[in-house]
Amino acid sequence: MSPASPIVPHASAGAVPFLDRDHSILAFNARVLDWAHRAEVPLLERLRFLCIVSSNLDEFFEVRAAPHLTALQAGDRKGTYTVDSFEALAAAAHKLVERQYALYNDELMPTFAKQGIAIISHGERNAAQKKWVDEYFEREVRPLLIPVGLDPSHPFPQVANKSLNFIVRLGGKDAFGRENEIAIVKVPRVLPRLIRMPARVSGKKVLFVSLSSVIRAHLHNLFPGREVGQFSQFRVTRHSDLAVDEDDVRNLRTALRLGLQHRHFGQAVRLEVSSGCSEHLSAFLLQQFNLPPQSLYRVHGPVNLVRLQQLIDLVDAPKLLFPAYKPGYPAQLVEGQSFFDQLRQRDVLIHQPYECFDAVLDFLREAVNDPDVLAIKQTIYRTGADSALMDLLREAVRRGKEVMCVVELKARFDEEANINWAEALEAIGAQVVYGVVGLKTHAKMLLATRREGKQLRRYAHLSTGNYNTRTARLYTDVSYLTAEPLLTADVETVFVHMASQSRLPRLNHVWLAPFQLQRKLIEKIDVLGEAASRGIESRIVLKMNALTDEALMLALVRAGRHGVKIDLIVRGACMLPARVPGITDNIRVRSVIGRLLEHSRVFYFRCGAEEQLYLSSADWMNRNMLRRIELAWPVTDPFQRQRIIDECLVAYLHDSRDAWDLGADGQYKRVKPAAGGAHSAQDALMARYGARRTPEGE
């Protein structure tokens, strides 16, 4: 059973006891943490999963915690966010954090030590190691530290979101004879959080020292003439969701850039300190950040486990990592043959990362280099700061093609990178638009328009995931390449709509949010429910990252009550309880947490013998349905449709290693392997599509 705390019921819609979204997010992270507990997982990968949970929790607090905290401070007892909701969420978060550090201290670090790998504290260092640390501190660290003694002219400094800091209680008097006892040491982010010791002092072992340990051992050096008493490292997490009133700004890009400057200093929502931090210092910090005691997290170890990912890169031990996986070139493409020639014959499906994302770049590269391609249009959501794709778009501009980019400036935590790309593209003459006011552009589309004889022909790439070469190696997504005239005409129409913001004409195949996606899905579900009530066998299988939209959940409940058999494969937050007697008897919910991040969105509907399948950029969340530009498009080719059914749905419904089933009590239980052994959907797909390997030595 998932060790997460019980998921508290959300305010019900009618008789449906929806689960609480925020507790569901924490329960998801408990399932991710399970990978770090597994002894059969390579050691460095176990550490990676521990760090992933910490990174997820950081974002959870940055985005989800503030309304609960504000409700506590206001004493609210009614509504979605209340005193009770804050206290229940804080209790669940504390329990998860305690499990993280227990695993770190009691399992992972002792296991690393058996491999000759250790992060050694000041008390564990021998004389030679202490001497090396002293020299490192004086050379690399001390010149960058500015300790601040607090007094009326030196008030408590601005502490940036998630930055490492020390608080120190000093004895004696300062240079002016005053007894100001509190000092703050801010640690620059440019300093590495882990430092590998050289072989001359570490011997045959791989030894590290943490930056916090180095500074802790030398605090007395920073305050000559003062007695260093109590001290602690600390880290504050702040609300970081940018809020810009788009109806009240003349230039969204400028407004967002200004907002980014203040993100690091938003409302404090969590305070992390060392487990040994005194009550005096912790109370002082809570007061400074205006936080209640429940927002204090005492941790036995680094206050930022995320930065331990550096250890994974600093240790050269392939045996402690997953075996390297090299994706093969997409099976449906002939490498080296023109994409345009191939797409005139058939649509092409790429299942990433089992098949390589490079083929998408190759498609764009051919469009850029082909003199007959006149125009390229693309949406940009998360491409990363270093993007081969963006370089290709700039090259297209230089070659005189019409290039239009719809850049989503409000892609959370990628705002700065996207602003920079927008400015770079505009500077060389690309047409850059920022979507529709009030809506995020989350759809993933690429359209190339090519002159062929006396006509223009369109070629499109649609995807469930981002145009990001790094995440394309880690996230499961489906890319779809097509020259189908009606589908590509829809893509062109959507691009024109986003640029001109004119009335959206009737679309041929595509369902577009916020206009009709939610309505079309509800209609489709209700049609199956009506058919099932007449005795026609009906089936719904949905794969997505999150299910929180109440209108869609109620539609599923209606269909299930009419007899539709429904399977939901939801990786993360799911507010719809499964198998609740009399309510969701026909609905099963499972979550698959694997080596790769499940990211594809697949919607399957069957009524009798008729099958329909859609791919989409959208999760079933209210924001995706009503506050974003999202696409869902049908896969009509029977071969492609069956391939998606087999690889994205059936394989995951039969996973018996990485799957968790949601019970009527709101708890997830890990699926037990069948008698024939555990089956992993991801492993099976990697084995099917991985690049062929040559024997050792060839």
Buried (B, 14 or more C-beta within 10 A) or exposed (E): EBBBBBBBBBEEBEEBBBBBBBBBBBBBBBBBBBBBBEEEBBBBBBBBBBBBBBBBBBBBBBBBBBBBBBBBEEEBEEEBBBBBBBBBBBEBBBBBBBBBBEBBEEBBBEBBEEBEBBBBEBEEBEEEBEEBBBEBBEEBBBEEBEBBBBEEEEEBEEBBBBBBBBBBBBEEEBEEEEEBBBBBBBBEEEBEBBBBBEEEBBEEEBBBBBBBBBBBBBBEBBBEEBEBBBBBBBBBBBBBBBEBEBEEBEEBBEBBBEBBEEBBBBBBBBBBBBEEBBEEBBEBBBEBBEBEEBBBBBBEBBBBBBBBBBBBEBBEBEEBBEEEBEBBBBBBBEEEEEBBEBBEEBBBBBBBBBBBBBBBBBBBBBBBEBEBBBBBBBBBBBBBEEBBBBEBBBBBBEEEBBBBBBBBBBBBBBBBBBBEBBEBBBEEEBBBBBBBEEBBBBBBBBBBBBEEEEEEBBBBBBBBBBBBBBBBBEBBBBBBBBBBEEBBBBBBBBBBBBBEEEEBEEBEBBBBBBBBBBBBBBEBBBBBBBBBBEEBEBBBBBBBBBBBBBBBBBBBBBBBBBBBBBBBBBBBBBBBBBBBEEBBBBBBBBBBBBBBBBBBBBBBBBBEEEBBBBBBBBBBBBBBBBBBBBBBBBBEBEEBBBBBBEBBBBBBBEBBBBBBBBBBEBBBEBBEEEEEEBBBBBBBBBEBBBEEEEEEEE
